[in-house]
C-alpha cells in the first residue's frame, strides 16, 4: 500500500492521465450532444492536459506543491473550450491545497480534490447539474469519506472518488434535460474520470496506454536527434556565487547574461545565487559574475561535442560535481518572456475566426489580431493571451465568436499586464462582426460595451454543417454525412440535400422578417455553388438586403446572419 504520493509520482500520474485521455478522446467526443465536429470535448480536454504534461516533462518539478503549481499554470494557459477551462479550474484549486507540501497522503488528496471543486464552482456563473461539476463534486465528497477511513492510503481515496464519479456519471443522463434528449452521459464528466483513472493506474504501476509517451523514463535531451548546428550556444554553464556584502540584486547581471546566451535560470537564497546559462563565452559570464560576489563552483560542458559523441554511440564527457545543483536550477520554472505591446491607442480588438475571408473582414473593420480557430480547433487561453499582449491598446475587447471559447477568453482577464481586457460574449462570427461595427474609438468604455452588447442581441445566426457521426437528438434521427442546419445553436433541421435545407432556412420566420442578410460561404463551397445559394435567398427573401461573402471557414458550409 502506498502511504503517500511524492512529486515525481504525481507528475508521472498526470502525464499518464494525459496519455489515457488522448487514447479515449474520440470515445468522449462521441458523447457530445450535437454530432458537429466543432471543438469536441474529448479533443479539448486532451489538448489541455497534454499542454500540462509537456510542461511537466520539460521542467521536472520536484515536490508535490511544485508539480501541482506547474500543472495548474500550464492547464490555465493551455485551456481549450469550456471543458478545458473547467479542468484547469479543478486542478488550480488542487494546487492551492497542496502548495507547500513535499508529499501528500490520502487525507491531503481528498482535501485537494475538494478545493478543486470549490474553485470550479466559484468560477462558473450558473453551474448546471449533470455536468463535470456534478461528477467532480460527488467524487470529491466520496474521497473525503474514504479519507476518514484510510487517511494513509491515497490510492484507496482516489479509487473511491472514481467509483462514485462513475455512478454519478451514469445518472447525468437523467439530471440534465439536454443529455436526456440525446440519450448520453456528460462528456466532460467522462473525460474527468478518464483523467483520474489514468492517475490511479500510474500510481499502481499500470503501463502507460499505447500511443502515450513513457512517463517512467527520465527526461533528458535527446542529443542523438539534435544536429550540432541546431545548438544555438555551445557551452552549458552552471556556477555558484556567494554574494558580496553590498549585494543589491542580480537584475543587471541577468540582463547581461541574456545578451550573451539563452536558457537562463537564476536561483538565489540569502547567501548565494546559482546560475544556469547556455553561452559561447562562459569565461565572460564567470568574470562578470565576480562583480556580484565570490565565485565558488563552476561547471562548463560543450553541448556540441556531447551531441556528436552521443549520436555516434560514444560515452559523453561530463562533470559530476554540480549535477545536484543543475538539477535544482533546472527544476525551477523558466521565466516566460512575454512581448507586451505598449499602448498607442485607447482601444484594441482581438477576434477569433477560422477562414481567410472571415479574418479579412475583422481586419478590415479594425481588429488588431485575429486568432485562427473556432471550428474544429478551439484556441487556448495562451493563444488568445498572445494576441492581447500584441494589441497596442489600453483596453482590449476580445470577441470569442464561439460559445465554447468564451470561458477560455475570460481566463485572460487576470493574466493581462499593462492593459485592461474586456471579453464580449459573442457566440458566433456574425455577432462579432456586428459588435465590432458599432465600436466607437471616441466613446468611453461603458458606452462601447453597451453598444456592442446591444448589437450582439440584434443578430440571429444560422449555420449549415454536416453530421460527423450517427446520433438521435430531439426527434431527429441523424446519420453521418447528413447536412445539419443550426439556428442560434439549436438544431433547425437535417437533410440529405443541401439545397432543400437552405430553402427551409430561407423560408423560416427569422429570415423572412430580416432587413439584412449576410451569407458567408466556407472553404468547401465553390463560388458557383455560393452564387446559386445567393439566388435562392434573393428569391425567397425579397424584402432583405442580401450580401454574399467568401468566409473560407472550415466545417461550416454557410454562416448566415439576419438582422
VMD Tcl script that draws the C-alpha trace (Angstrom):
set ca {
  {0.00 0.00 0.00}
  {1.31 3.43 -0.96}
  {1.10 5.72 2.09}
  {1.91 8.94 0.26}
  {2.40 10.49 -3.18}
  {5.61 12.38 -3.86}
  {6.29 14.95 -6.55}
  {7.74 12.52 -9.07}
  {4.79 10.15 -8.66}
  {2.26 12.95 -9.07}
  {4.00 14.26 -12.19}
  {4.07 10.78 -13.69}
  {0.40 10.28 -12.79}
  {-0.59 13.46 -14.63}
  {1.47 12.51 -17.69}
  {-0.13 9.06 -17.62}
  {-3.56 10.72 -17.38}
  {-2.79 12.82 -20.46}
  {-1.93 9.66 -22.41}
  {-5.12 7.98 -21.16}
  {-7.47 10.70 -22.34}
  {-5.60 11.08 -25.62}
  {-6.35 7.42 -26.27}
  {-10.03 7.80 -25.38}
  {-10.75 11.30 -26.70}
  {-12.79 10.07 -29.65}
  {-14.99 7.97 -27.38}
  {-15.60 11.12 -25.32}
  {-16.26 13.15 -28.47}
  {-18.97 10.66 -29.36}
  {-20.87 11.76 -26.24}
  {-21.26 15.35 -27.46}
  {-24.91 16.23 -27.85}
  {-24.57 17.69 -31.34}
  {-22.70 15.47 -33.80}
  {-20.90 18.53 -35.21}
  {-17.08 18.44 -35.39}
  {-16.75 21.75 -33.55}
  {-14.43 21.86 -30.55}
  {-15.36 18.41 -29.24}
  {-15.00 17.83 -25.50}
  {-12.59 14.91 -25.68}
  {-10.27 16.75 -28.05}
  {-10.34 19.92 -25.94}
  {-9.66 18.12 -22.65}
  {-6.89 16.06 -24.23}
  {-5.16 19.09 -25.73}
  {-5.50 20.97 -22.44}
  {-3.90 18.34 -20.22}
  {-1.31 17.47 -22.88}
  {-0.02 21.04 -22.53}
  {0.50 20.41 -18.83}
  {2.13 17.02 -19.43}
  {4.63 18.62 -21.81}
  {5.45 21.29 -19.23}
  {5.96 18.68 -16.51}
  {8.35 16.74 -18.73}
  {10.31 19.87 -19.53}
  {10.59 21.37 -16.06}
  {10.54 18.23 -13.90}
  {9.43 19.95 -10.66}
  {10.32 18.05 -7.51}
  {7.74 18.45 -4.73}
  {4.01 17.81 -4.90}
  {3.44 21.54 -4.47}
  {5.76 22.42 -7.36}
  {4.25 19.74 -9.61}
  {0.70 20.91 -8.87}
  {1.62 24.55 -9.46}
  {3.34 23.78 -12.77}
  {0.38 21.65 -13.83}
  {-2.19 24.31 -12.91}
  {-0.31 27.10 -14.67}
  {0.09 25.08 -17.87}
  {-3.54 23.96 -17.79}
  {-4.71 27.55 -17.46}
  {-2.71 28.74 -20.46}
  {-3.45 25.62 -22.49}
  {-7.18 25.51 -21.68}
  {-9.34 24.92 -24.75}
  {-13.11 25.10 -24.71}
  {-15.34 25.19 -21.66}
  {-14.37 21.65 -20.65}
  {-10.67 22.55 -20.76}
  {-11.21 25.67 -18.67}
  {-13.20 23.77 -16.03}
  {-10.49 21.10 -15.95}
  {-7.90 23.83 -15.34}
  {-10.03 25.26 -12.51}
  {-10.31 21.85 -10.84}
  {-6.53 21.50 -10.82}
  {-6.00 25.14 -9.85}
  {-7.90 24.51 -6.63}
  {-5.98 21.25 -6.20}
  {-2.70 23.17 -6.45}
  {-3.81 25.73 -3.89}
  {-4.47 22.97 -1.37}
  {-1.03 21.35 -1.72}
  {1.15 24.38 -2.48}
  {3.53 23.90 0.48}
  {3.64 20.11 0.54}
  {6.50 17.81 -0.44}
  {4.23 14.75 -0.36}
  {0.53 14.12 0.21}
  {-1.40 11.30 1.87}
  {-4.98 10.19 1.36}
  {-6.41 12.94 3.52}
  {-4.42 15.61 1.68}
  {-5.59 14.20 -1.64}
  {-9.24 14.36 -0.60}
  {-8.84 17.96 0.57}
  {-7.15 18.89 -2.71}
  {-9.99 17.37 -4.75}
  {-12.48 19.34 -2.66}
  {-10.51 22.58 -3.18}
  {-10.62 21.88 -6.91}
  {-14.40 21.55 -6.89}
  {-14.77 24.80 -4.92}
  {-12.58 26.66 -7.43}
  {-14.58 25.36 -10.39}
  {-17.98 26.14 -8.88}
  {-16.84 29.62 -7.89}
  {-15.81 30.45 -11.45}
  {-18.90 29.10 -13.23}
  {-21.69 31.67 -13.08}
  {-24.62 29.26 -13.47}
  {-23.46 25.73 -12.66}
  {-25.78 23.11 -14.11}
  {-26.44 19.67 -12.69}
  {-25.47 16.62 -14.68}
  {-22.12 18.03 -15.81}
  {-18.43 17.64 -14.98}
  {-19.12 19.86 -11.95}
  {-21.61 17.37 -10.53}
  {-19.33 14.42 -11.20}
  {-16.31 16.11 -9.60}
  {-18.31 17.34 -6.58}
  {-19.75 13.95 -5.64}
  {-16.46 12.21 -6.40}
  {-14.66 14.62 -4.02}
  {-17.29 14.04 -1.32}
  {-16.76 10.27 -1.54}
  {-13.00 10.83 -1.43}
  {-13.46 12.69 1.86}
  {-15.44 9.75 3.28}
  {-12.74 7.32 2.21}
  {-10.00 9.52 3.68}
  {-11.65 9.40 7.09}
  {-11.40 5.60 6.98}
  {-7.99 5.27 5.33}
  {-6.13 8.59 5.65}
  {-2.81 6.97 4.75}
  {-3.97 5.26 1.56}
  {-4.23 7.80 -1.28}
  {-4.85 5.06 -3.84}
  {-7.94 3.90 -1.94}
  {-9.15 7.50 -1.69}
  {-8.74 8.03 -5.42}
  {-10.39 4.69 -6.19}
  {-13.41 5.65 -4.06}
  {-13.67 9.00 -5.86}
  {-13.62 7.29 -9.26}
  {-16.24 4.72 -8.25}
  {-18.61 7.44 -7.04}
  {-17.84 9.53 -10.10}
  {-18.81 6.66 -12.41}
  {-22.08 6.11 -10.58}
  {-22.82 9.83 -10.80}
  {-21.87 9.91 -14.48}
  {-24.40 7.20 -15.23}
  {-27.10 9.38 -13.66}
  {-26.16 12.57 -15.56}
  {-28.48 11.48 -18.38}
  {-31.43 11.89 -16.04}
  {-30.09 15.03 -14.33}
  {-29.67 17.13 -17.46}
  {-32.59 17.58 -19.90}
  {-30.28 18.10 -22.86}
  {-28.41 14.88 -22.13}
  {-31.69 13.06 -21.61}
  {-32.89 14.12 -25.06}
  {-29.66 12.88 -26.60}
  {-29.55 9.70 -24.51}
  {-25.92 10.16 -23.46}
  {-23.91 10.84 -20.31}
  {-21.92 14.05 -19.83}
  {-18.78 14.14 -21.96}
  {-16.85 16.43 -19.59}
  {-17.61 14.23 -16.61}
  {-16.46 11.20 -18.57}
  {-13.22 12.95 -19.51}
  {-12.54 13.92 -15.89}
  {-12.95 10.32 -14.76}
  {-10.62 9.10 -17.52}
  {-8.01 11.52 -16.15}
  {-8.49 10.35 -12.54}
  {-8.32 6.70 -13.64}
  {-5.12 7.42 -15.57}
  {-3.61 8.91 -12.41}
  {-4.65 5.90 -10.33}
  {-3.29 3.47 -12.93}
  {0.05 5.27 -12.82}
  {0.21 5.11 -9.02}
  {-0.47 1.37 -9.21}
  {2.19 0.74 -11.82}
  {-0.12 0.07 -14.77}
  {1.84 0.59 -18.01}
  {1.31 3.77 -19.99}
  {-1.52 3.37 -22.54}
  {-0.33 2.54 -26.03}
  {0.14 5.69 -28.00}
  {1.12 7.61 -24.86}
  {4.68 8.51 -24.05}
  {6.67 6.63 -21.45}
  {6.43 8.75 -18.33}
  {8.70 6.41 -16.43}
  {11.71 7.34 -18.49}
  {13.89 10.10 -17.11}
  {13.58 13.13 -19.33}
  {16.89 14.14 -20.87}
  {17.81 15.99 -24.01}
  {17.90 13.62 -26.97}
  {21.28 14.70 -28.28}
  {21.21 11.97 -30.91}
  {18.25 13.73 -32.52}
  {19.86 17.16 -32.47}
  {22.26 18.24 -35.16}
  {25.24 20.25 -33.95}
  {24.14 23.24 -35.98}
  {20.79 23.25 -34.13}
  {22.56 24.08 -30.84}
  {22.49 27.89 -30.65}
  {25.10 28.30 -27.91}
  {27.91 25.82 -27.32}
  {28.60 25.75 -23.58}
  {26.21 24.62 -20.87}
  {27.45 26.73 -17.95}
  {26.48 26.37 -14.28}
  {28.08 28.21 -11.36}
  {27.50 29.42 -7.80}
  {28.41 32.86 -6.48}
  {28.49 33.86 -2.82}
  {27.03 37.35 -2.54}
  {29.08 40.45 -1.68}
  {28.25 42.40 1.46}
  {26.93 45.25 -0.72}
  {24.92 42.93 -3.00}
  {21.93 44.82 -4.45}
  {20.35 42.22 -6.72}
  {21.02 40.24 -9.88}
  {18.88 42.25 -12.31}
  {21.84 43.82 -14.07}
  {23.68 40.51 -14.28}
  {20.56 38.80 -15.61}
  {20.31 41.37 -18.41}
  {23.99 40.83 -19.27}
  {23.63 37.04 -19.42}
  {20.58 37.32 -21.63}
  {22.67 39.39 -24.04}
  {25.32 36.65 -24.41}
  {23.26 33.46 -24.17}
  {19.91 31.78 -23.56}
  {18.22 29.16 -21.34}
  {18.95 31.37 -18.35}
  {17.88 30.34 -14.85}
  {18.98 32.19 -11.72}
  {18.08 30.86 -8.30}
  {19.08 32.56 -5.08}
  {18.85 32.40 -1.33}
  {20.09 34.77 1.38}
  {23.78 33.93 0.92}
  {24.35 33.00 -2.70}
  {22.91 32.75 -6.15}
  {23.16 29.97 -8.69}
  {23.22 30.42 -12.44}
  {22.48 28.16 -15.40}
  {23.08 29.61 -18.88}
  {23.95 28.47 -22.41}
  {26.61 30.73 -23.96}
  {29.55 30.78 -26.35}
  {31.68 32.80 -23.89}
  {31.42 31.14 -20.47}
  {34.59 32.91 -19.32}
  {32.93 36.28 -19.80}
  {29.94 35.12 -17.75}
  {32.19 34.00 -14.90}
  {34.23 37.22 -14.98}
  {31.10 39.37 -14.86}
  {29.72 37.24 -12.01}
  {32.62 38.29 -9.76}
  {31.28 41.85 -9.67}
  {28.42 40.47 -7.59}
  {30.29 38.14 -5.26}
  {32.82 35.36 -4.88}
  {32.78 32.58 -7.46}
  {32.60 29.26 -5.60}
  {31.81 26.45 -8.04}
  {31.50 26.21 -11.81}
  {30.66 23.59 -14.41}
  {31.12 24.06 -18.14}
  {30.21 21.42 -20.72}
  {30.42 21.50 -24.51}
  {26.97 20.55 -25.79}
  {28.14 20.22 -29.40}
  {30.72 17.53 -28.61}
  {28.27 15.82 -26.28}
  {25.72 15.69 -29.09}
  {28.30 14.29 -31.51}
  {29.52 11.66 -29.02}
  {26.04 10.51 -28.14}
  {24.91 10.38 -31.76}
  {27.94 8.20 -32.51}
  {27.23 5.92 -29.56}
  {30.34 7.06 -27.65}
  {30.49 7.81 -23.95}
  {29.97 11.52 -23.42}
  {32.38 13.52 -21.27}
  {30.60 15.17 -18.32}
  {31.35 16.72 -14.96}
  {29.51 15.29 -12.00}
  {30.33 17.65 -9.14}
  {27.44 20.02 -9.75}
  {24.80 17.65 -11.06}
  {22.65 18.16 -7.99}
  {22.94 21.94 -8.33}
  {21.99 21.82 -12.00}
  {19.00 19.61 -11.26}
  {17.90 22.10 -8.62}
  {18.24 25.01 -11.01}
  {16.51 23.31 -13.91}
  {13.75 22.23 -11.59}
  {12.80 25.87 -11.13}
  {10.28 27.32 -13.58}
  {11.89 29.05 -16.53}
  {10.72 32.65 -16.71}
  {8.50 33.27 -19.69}
  {9.43 36.18 -21.90}
  {6.24 37.97 -22.84}
  {6.27 40.64 -25.51}
  {3.66 43.18 -24.47}
  {2.96 45.99 -26.91}
  {2.98 49.46 -25.40}
  {-0.38 51.27 -25.65}
  {-0.62 53.54 -28.69}
  {-4.39 54.00 -28.60}
  {-7.31 53.60 -26.25}
  {-9.00 50.55 -27.77}
  {-7.81 47.36 -29.40}
  {-9.75 44.34 -30.63}
  {-8.85 40.65 -30.77}
  {-11.23 38.30 -32.56}
  {-11.41 34.55 -33.11}
  {-12.30 33.35 -36.59}
  {-11.46 30.45 -38.88}
  {-11.07 31.20 -42.57}
  {-9.11 33.79 -44.51}
  {-12.25 35.60 -45.64}
  {-13.62 35.99 -42.13}
  {-10.21 37.08 -40.84}
  {-10.06 39.71 -43.59}
  {-13.48 41.05 -42.59}
  {-12.38 41.51 -38.98}
  {-9.12 43.16 -40.01}
  {-10.92 45.49 -42.42}
  {-13.18 46.53 -39.55}
  {-10.14 47.38 -37.41}
  {-9.31 44.25 -35.40}
  {-5.69 44.27 -34.21}
  {-5.41 40.50 -34.09}
  {-7.37 37.56 -35.46}
  {-6.81 34.15 -33.91}
  {-7.37 31.26 -36.24}
  {-9.87 28.93 -34.64}
  {-13.42 28.50 -33.54}
  {-14.47 25.49 -35.55}
  {-12.84 22.10 -35.02}
  {-9.91 23.58 -33.09}
  {-10.71 25.91 -30.21}
  {-7.79 28.24 -29.38}
  {-6.24 28.03 -25.93}
  {-6.13 30.77 -23.32}
  {-2.46 31.23 -24.19}
  {-3.27 31.66 -27.90}
  {-5.70 34.44 -27.02}
  {-3.32 35.98 -24.48}
  {-0.55 36.34 -27.06}
  {-2.80 38.41 -29.33}
  {-3.93 40.54 -26.38}
  {-0.29 41.19 -25.49}
  {0.40 42.22 -29.09}
  {-2.51 44.68 -29.27}
  {-1.10 48.23 -28.75}
  {-4.04 49.48 -26.70}
  {-5.04 50.40 -23.16}
  {-8.31 48.42 -23.38}
  {-8.60 45.27 -25.50}
  {-12.00 43.94 -26.47}
  {-11.99 40.18 -27.10}
  {-14.58 38.67 -29.44}
  {-14.55 34.86 -28.91}
  {-17.26 34.30 -31.56}
  {-17.97 30.82 -30.21}
  {-19.74 29.79 -27.02}
  {-17.07 27.19 -26.35}
  {-14.30 29.81 -26.34}
  {-15.81 32.43 -24.03}
  {-14.53 30.84 -20.80}
  {-11.01 30.43 -22.20}
  {-11.05 34.12 -23.18}
  {-12.27 35.15 -19.73}
  {-9.24 33.48 -18.14}
  {-7.13 36.13 -19.87}
  {-8.62 38.98 -17.82}
  {-6.45 38.45 -14.70}
  {-3.42 37.46 -16.82}
  {-3.20 40.75 -18.72}
  {-0.34 43.09 -17.86}
  {-0.41 46.82 -18.62}
  {-3.85 46.78 -20.23}
  {-7.46 46.00 -19.47}
  {-9.24 43.08 -21.14}
  {-12.98 43.10 -21.78}
  {-14.50 39.86 -23.10}
  {-17.74 40.33 -25.03}
  {-19.87 37.15 -25.09}
  {-20.11 36.74 -28.86}
  {-21.13 33.18 -29.69}
  {-20.98 33.46 -33.48}
  {-18.83 35.21 -36.05}
  {-21.74 37.39 -37.27}
  {-22.27 38.58 -33.70}
  {-18.59 39.53 -33.50}
  {-18.76 41.41 -36.79}
  {-21.84 43.37 -35.67}
  {-20.24 44.21 -32.33}
  {-17.07 45.46 -33.99}
  {-19.01 47.59 -36.49}
  {-20.54 49.71 -33.71}
  {-17.38 50.19 -31.64}
  {-16.58 53.91 -31.38}
  {-12.90 54.83 -30.82}
  {-14.00 58.13 -29.27}
  {-16.62 56.76 -26.86}
  {-15.95 55.78 -23.27}
  {-15.64 52.12 -22.29}
  {-19.08 51.83 -20.72}
  {-20.79 53.27 -23.79}
  {-18.89 50.96 -26.11}
  {-19.67 47.87 -24.08}
  {-23.35 48.81 -24.02}
  {-23.48 49.48 -27.77}
  {-21.57 46.33 -28.70}
  {-23.68 44.18 -26.38}
  {-26.85 45.62 -27.89}
  {-25.56 44.88 -31.39}
  {-24.88 41.27 -30.41}
  {-28.51 40.92 -29.33}
  {-29.85 42.04 -32.71}
  {-28.07 39.32 -34.71}
  {-29.58 35.93 -35.44}
  {-27.21 33.31 -36.81}
  {-27.88 30.18 -38.84}
  {-25.13 27.70 -39.66}
  {-25.06 24.80 -42.08}
  {-22.64 21.96 -41.47}
  {-22.58 18.16 -41.55}
  {-23.01 15.31 -39.10}
  {-19.72 13.71 -38.09}
  {-21.46 10.65 -36.62}
  {-24.85 8.97 -36.23}
  {-27.00 10.46 -33.50}
  {-30.52 10.63 -32.10}
  {-31.47 14.09 -30.88}
  {-34.75 15.84 -30.13}
  {-36.74 13.69 -32.50}
  {-34.18 13.80 -35.30}
  {-32.55 10.59 -36.48}
  {-29.23 11.99 -37.67}
  {-26.99 9.94 -39.93}
  {-23.32 10.56 -40.53}
  {-22.91 12.80 -43.56}
  {-26.33 14.46 -43.23}
  {-26.46 18.20 -43.72}
  {-27.38 19.94 -40.46}
  {-28.83 23.42 -40.02}
  {-28.45 25.17 -36.68}
  {-30.39 28.29 -35.72}
  {-28.88 30.05 -32.70}
  {-27.05 26.77 -31.95}
  {-30.33 24.84 -31.80}
  {-30.92 22.08 -34.31}
  {-33.18 23.51 -37.02}
  {-33.28 20.55 -39.35}
  {-31.43 17.90 -41.32}
  {-31.48 16.73 -44.90}
  {-29.51 14.68 -47.39}
  {-29.85 17.55 -49.91}
  {-28.11 20.85 -49.13}
  {-30.36 22.97 -51.35}
  {-33.52 21.67 -49.67}
  {-32.10 22.57 -46.25}
  {-31.12 26.06 -47.42}
  {-34.60 26.59 -48.82}
  {-36.17 25.69 -45.46}
  {-33.85 28.16 -43.73}
  {-34.72 30.93 -46.18}
  {-38.42 30.30 -45.57}
  {-38.01 30.45 -41.77}
  {-39.62 33.29 -39.84}
  {-36.28 34.77 -38.74}
  {-35.02 35.24 -42.29}
  {-38.39 36.26 -43.71}
  {-38.51 39.17 -41.23}
  {-34.86 40.20 -41.67}
  {-33.84 43.53 -43.20}
  {-30.23 42.48 -43.76}
  {-28.87 39.01 -44.50}
  {-25.17 38.18 -44.80}
  {-24.15 34.83 -46.25}
  {-20.57 33.67 -45.58}
  {-19.68 30.59 -47.57}
  {-16.99 28.16 -46.44}
  {-13.88 26.60 -47.92}
  {-15.78 23.56 -49.23}
  {-18.26 25.66 -51.24}
  {-17.34 26.78 -54.76}
  {-18.14 30.31 -55.92}
  {-20.61 28.89 -58.42}
  {-22.43 26.98 -55.67}
  {-22.43 30.09 -53.49}
  {-23.96 32.15 -56.29}
  {-26.76 29.59 -56.65}
  {-27.42 29.89 -52.91}
  {-27.46 33.68 -53.20}
  {-30.05 33.43 -55.99}
  {-32.17 31.13 -53.83}
  {-32.16 33.52 -50.85}
  {-32.78 36.52 -53.09}
  {-35.92 34.88 -54.50}
  {-37.23 33.66 -51.15}
  {-36.32 36.74 -49.05}
  {-37.32 39.65 -51.33}
  {-37.56 42.21 -48.53}
  {-33.99 41.77 -47.29}
  {-30.74 43.32 -48.46}
  {-28.53 40.27 -49.05}
  {-24.72 40.19 -49.17}
  {-22.63 37.17 -50.19}
  {-19.06 36.93 -48.87}
  {-16.34 34.29 -49.03}
  {-15.62 33.37 -45.41}
  {-13.33 30.44 -46.16}
  {-14.34 28.82 -42.87}
  {-13.86 25.06 -42.36}
  {-16.62 22.69 -41.18}
  {-19.47 25.15 -41.81}
  {-20.63 25.35 -45.44}
  {-22.56 28.50 -44.67}
  {-22.84 31.02 -41.85}
  {-25.92 33.19 -42.33}
  {-26.69 36.25 -40.23}
  {-30.04 38.00 -40.08}
  {-30.72 41.44 -38.64}
}
mol new
graphics top color blue
foreach p $ca { graphics top sphere $p radius 0.5 }
foreach p [lrange $ca 0 end-1] q [lrange $ca 1 end] { graphics top cylinder $p $q radius 0.2 }
display resetview
